[in-house]
Amino acid sequence: MIDRLLMPALTFTVMVAALLAFATDLVQSNTSPHRVVQLERVLVVAQRELPATQVVRAEPLRSAANVVAR
């Protein structure tokens, strides 16, 4: 019973909201045209700072043949 009332009410609400959204967009687009401004190009040059953490280097692993032979 509630499905028969809820779905049409939700559909009607979504349709009204979509119509209002289109109407609002149409009114705003006619009243205030957007101004396009082109800014001058800027080139930024900087050096990257070294990380504060130390880097750990791993020693190469011994091969399995060397470990078994010992």
TIDREN-926379 format. One record per residue (C-alpha): residue in one letter; x negated, y, z negated. Coordinates in nm, 4 decimals, padded with zeros to 6 digits. Example, Ala and Ser with C-alpha at 12.3 -4.5 7.8 and 13.67 -1.06 7.14 Angstrom:
<recs>
a  -01.2300  -00.4500  -00.7800
s  -01.3670  -00.1060  -00.7140
</recs>
This chain:
<recs>
m  00.0000  00.0000  00.0000
i  -00.2717  00.2453  -00.0933
d  -00.4589  00.1661  00.2295
r  -00.1641  00.2865  00.4342
l  -00.1730  00.6255  00.2620
l  -00.5443  00.6709  00.1971
m  -00.6836  00.6129  00.5469
p  -00.4526  00.8619  00.7263
a  -00.5182  01.1208  00.4552
l  -00.8957  01.0756  00.4892
t  -00.8757  01.0895  00.8691
f  -00.6698  01.4085  00.8581
t  -00.9124  01.5659  00.6086
v  -01.2147  01.4842  00.8258
m  -01.0435  01.6217  01.1364
v  -00.9539  01.9479  00.9597
a  -01.3092  01.9828  00.8229
a  -01.4583  01.9277  01.1696
l  -01.2205  02.1848  01.3217
l  -01.3139  02.4386  01.0541
a  -01.6844  02.3725  01.1096
f  -01.6513  02.4317  01.4852
a  -01.4456  02.7463  01.4309
t  -01.6946  02.8851  01.1780
d  -01.9847  02.8168  01.4129
l  -01.8012  02.9807  01.7017
v  -01.7236  03.2949  01.5000
q  -02.0800  03.3258  01.3653
s  -02.2375  03.2799  01.7080
n  -02.0305  03.5662  01.8526
t  -02.0921  03.8160  01.5726
s  -02.4663  03.7950  01.5067
p  -02.7037  03.7096  01.7890
h  -03.0366  03.5719  01.6722
r  -03.3449  03.7826  01.7229
v  -03.6435  03.5995  01.8679
v  -03.9856  03.7257  01.7611
q  -04.3153  03.5932  01.8953
l  -04.6071  03.6288  01.6553
e  -04.9690  03.6563  01.7583
r  -05.1803  03.3422  01.7464
v  -05.4161  03.2926  01.4541
l  -05.7151  03.0578  01.4372
v  -05.8066  02.9382  01.0879
v  -06.1564  02.7952  01.0371
a  -06.2603  02.6500  00.7015
q  -06.4917  02.3881  00.5580
r  -06.3489  02.0896  00.3803
e  -06.4521  02.0581  00.0176
l  -06.6123  01.7314  -00.0864
p  -06.3999  01.5128  -00.3120
a  -06.4698  01.5333  -00.6841
t  -06.4590  01.1549  -00.7273
q  -06.7677  00.9480  -00.6604
v  -06.7621  00.6909  -00.3831
v  -06.8540  00.3357  -00.4809
r  -07.0419  00.1286  -00.2255
a  -06.9999  -00.2481  -00.2302
e  -07.2912  -00.4812  -00.1704
p  -07.2528  -00.7216  00.1208
l  -07.1108  -01.0597  00.0219
r  -07.3306  -01.3666  00.0363
s  -07.2228  -01.6204  00.2916
a  -07.0690  -01.9483  00.1729
a  -07.3599  -02.1455  00.3221
n  -07.6142  -01.9674  00.1012
v  -07.4078  -02.0232  -00.2124
v  -07.3628  -02.3968  -00.1465
a  -07.7321  -02.4480  -00.0561
r  -07.8531  -02.3172  -00.3932
</recs>
